[in-house]
Amino acid sequence: MPTTVVSFIGTGQKISPQDPRSGYRTTTYRFATRNGGEFLHQTSLFGIALLRFLHNASTPIDRWIVLGTSASLWSELNQVLPNPDEVIEQYCQIDDRVAARNVDVEALQSWQNTLNGHAAPLELRLCLTGEALDPQSQQQIARALFVNIPHNNDVVFDISHGFRHQPVISTFIVSLMRWTHRIRQVSFYSGVFEARQGDVTPVLELPICQDLVDATEAAAILDVTGNYEPVARCLDRNAELAWFLENTNQLGNARTQAQQLLTLATGTADVVDAQLAALLQVRLQWSNGASFADRVLQSADTAIERGDFFRAIILTYEAILIRAGQLLYPTADPLNHQTRQDAENVLFSRLAGDDRGLFRDLQHTRNACAHGTRSDRASVQQILRNPLDFRHLIQRAMDLFHRLQQLLGT
C-alpha cells in the first residue's frame, strides 16, 4: 500500500546562534525495529530520520507532506536528498529567510521545486499553514491534508515538531479522511527529545491510535446498524456467520452463535478491548432470554432513533407478525411463511377500532417503503409526508406489540 508521511516542522536551534551559517543542533534518533533491534539516525529534523527508518523497514513512501510556519526549519529538508550539496545555493537562500522568519508561499514553492528536482521518486509537498492559533490557520491545516494526501494511502504522522495542538487537529481530520479519502492505516511517531540519554533520543510509536480509530468505527457501526461483526473483529473474534444468521432471521442457529460469542468476549486486560467486549455483551443479551420478536423490535427502536425510517417500519411490522405467530401458534415456527400469513389474517379479524386502523396504516406504510406502492389511505399519505407522523406511527405500533397477548386472548 502506498504511504504518505505528514510532518509538522518547527523552528530549529543553531549550534552557534551568532553565526548565520552555523549548522543546526542534531540528535541521534533511536527507533525500535520489529525484530527487537534498533535503527539509529542522526539529524536535526526528526522527519528525515522517520523517512530513513520507514525506508529501512521496506515501507514504500511516495509523498512527504510538510506543514509549518514562516519561521519553520524549511532549509533542513535538503537532508532528504542523496547529495544535499547539489542545492547549496538554494539552501542558503531559504535558510536566510528561515533565520529572518519570513518564508512566504513563493519562496517555499521555489524550494519545493528545487527539492523535487533531486528527490525522486519521493515527492515533497511543502505547505505554509501557520501556527493554527486561529480558525483560519486551522482551516489551512485541514485544506493541506485534504488536498495533498492521495486517496487509498496509508498515512504516517510525524508529531515531534511544531506546536502541540497541531497534531491534535490533524488526528481529527484524518479520522474524517478515513471516509473521504479511504485512509485505512494511520501511524503516529514522535521523537521524545526531552527523554534523550546523552545524544540519543528515543522514538515513540503510538499503535494505540490505530486501535482506537478501528474501535471507534466498529462501535459506531454497532450503534447505528446493530452489526456487531466489526466489534468482534477488533476483539480478534470471527462473528461474520453469527451476524449473517441473525440478520437473515435464522433464529435458532443465530442464537447458538451469539451465545458462543458471549462466552469468548470476556476476560480481557486490554482497556479498549474491555469496552468493546462490554458493548458486545449488551448487544447479544437477547440470545440468553429475550424472544426473537423482542430482538427485532429492539432493532426497530434503534433504527427509528437513528432516523433509519426504512428499517424501522420493516422491522416493526415484522416484530408484530412474529409475536402474533408465537402467541397464536405456539408449536409452529413463527418464521414460517404460512404461519406468518395466518397470523396476519387473524390479526385483521381480531383487531378492532383504532387498533385495526393502526395495523392497516402500518401495513400500507410498510408496503409503500418496501415496494414503492401508493396507498389510498389519507392517514398513510400524511405519515409519508411528515417524519414526526412517521415516528408517531412507529411508537403506536410498538405499543400494539406489547398489548398483543391481551388483544389476542392468549
Long-range contacts (C-beta under 8 A, 24 or more apart in sequence): 1-60, 1-152, 1-153, 1-154, 1-184, 1-185, 2-60, 2-62, 2-150, 2-152, 2-153, 2-154, 3-54, 3-59, 3-60, 3-61, 3-62, 3-153, 3-154, 3-155, 3-156, 4-61, 4-62, 4-63, 4-64, 4-65, 4-148, 4-149, 4-150, 4-153, 4-154, 4-155, 4-156, 5-47, 5-50, 5-51, 5-54, 5-61, 5-63, 5-64, 5-65, 5-155, 5-156, 5-157, 5-158, 6-65, 6-66, 6-67, 6-145, 6-149, 6-155, 6-156, 6-157, 6-158, 6-170, 7-46, 7-47, 7-50, 7-64, 7-65, 7-66, 7-67, 7-158, 7-161, 8-67, 8-68, 8-158, 8-159, 8-160, 8-161, 8-162, 8-163, 8-166, 8-167, 8-170, 9-45, 9-47, 9-66, 9-67, 9-68, 9-72, 9-73, 9-74, 9-77, 9-161, 9-162, 10-68, 10-72, 10-73, 10-161, 10-162, 10-163, 11-69, 11-71, 11-72, 11-73, 12-44, 12-45, 12-73, 12-76, 12-98, 20-96, 20-99, 21-92, 24-73, 24-76, 27-191, 27-193, 27-196, 27-199, 27-200, 27-201, 28-199, 28-200, 28-201, 29-53, 29-191, 29-200, 29-201, 29-203, 30-200, 30-201, 30-202, 30-203, 31-203, 31-205, 32-203, 32-205, 33-57, 40-200, 43-76, 43-79, 44-73, 44-76, 44-79, 45-73, 45-76, 45-77, 45-79, 45-161, 46-158, 46-160, 46-161, 46-189, 46-190, 46-191, 46-203, 47-158, 47-160, 47-161, 48-76, 48-77, 48-79, 48-80, 49-191, 49-203, 50-156, 50-158, 50-189, 50-203, 51-80, 51-122, 53-203, 54-156, 59-156, 61-122, 62-121, 62-122, 62-123, 62-150, 62-153, 63-122, 63-123, 63-124, 63-125, 63-148, 63-149, 63-150, 63-153, 64-122, 64-123, 64-124, 64-125, 65-124, 65-125, 65-127, 65-144, 65-145, 65-148, 65-149, 66-124, 66-125, 66-126, 66-127, 67-127, 67-129, 67-141, 67-144, 67-162, 67-166, 68-126, 68-127, 68-128, 68-129, 68-162, 69-103, 69-128, 69-129, 69-130, 69-131, 70-101, 70-102, 70-103, 70-104, 70-128, 71-98, 71-101, 71-103, 72-98, 72-103, 72-162, 73-98, 73-161, 74-98, 74-103, 74-108, 74-111, 74-126, 75-111, 77-111, 77-115, 77-124, 77-126, 78-115, 80-115, 80-119, 80-122, 80-124, 81-115, 81-118, 81-119, 82-118, 83-118, 86-118, 87-114, 87-115, 87-118, 90-114, 103-128, 104-128, 131-163, 132-163, 132-165, 132-166, 132-169, 133-163, 138-169, 141-166, 141-169, 141-170, 141-173, 142-169, 142-173, 145-170, 145-173, 145-174, 145-177, 146-173, 146-177, 146-180, 146-181, 149-177, 149-181, 149-183, 150-181, 151-181, 151-182, 152-181, 152-182, 152-183, 152-184, 153-181, 153-183, 154-183, 154-184, 154-185, 154-186, 154-187, 155-183, 155-185, 155-186, 155-187, 156-186, 156-187, 156-188, 156-189, 157-186, 157-187, 157-188, 157-189, 158-189, 158-190, 159-188, 159-189, 159-190, 160-189, 160-190, 160-191, 160-193, 171-209, 175-213, 175-216, 178-213, 178-217, 185-210, 186-210, 186-213, 208-272, 211-272, 212-272, 215-272, 215-275, 215-276, 218-276, 219-276, 219-279, 222-279, 222-283, 223-302, 223-306, 224-306, 224-308, 226-283, 226-299, 226-302, 228-261, 228-279, 228-280, 228-283, 228-284, 231-276, 231-279, 231-280, 231-283, 232-261, 232-265, 232-280, 234-272, 234-273, 234-276, 235-265, 235-268, 235-273, 235-276, 235-277, 235-280, 237-261, 237-264, 237-265, 246-295, 249-292, 249-335, 251-292, 251-335, 254-287, 255-287, 255-292, 258-284, 258-286, 258-287, 259-284, 259-287, 259-288, 262-287, 262-288, 291-323, 291-326, 292-322, 292-334, 292-335, 293-319, 293-322, 293-323, 293-326, 293-334, 293-401, 294-319, 296-322, 297-398, 297-401, 300-394, 300-398, 301-398, 304-391, 304-394, 307-387, 309-369, 309-387, 309-390, 310-369, 310-370, 312-394, 313-362, 313-365, 313-366, 313-369, 313-370, 313-390, 313-393, 313-394, 314-366, 314-369, 314-370, 316-362, 316-366, 316-394, 316-397, 316-398, 316-401, 317-362, 317-363, 317-366, 317-397, 319-401, 320-347, 320-359, 320-362, 320-397, 320-400, 320-401, 320-404, 321-347, 323-401, 323-404, 324-404, 324-408, 327-404, 327-405, 327-408, 327-410, 328-408, 328-410, 346-408, 347-408, 350-407, 350-408, 350-409, 351-407, 355-400, 355-407, 358-393, 358-396, 358-397, 358-400, 359-397, 359-400, 361-393, 362-393, 362-397, 365-390, 365-393
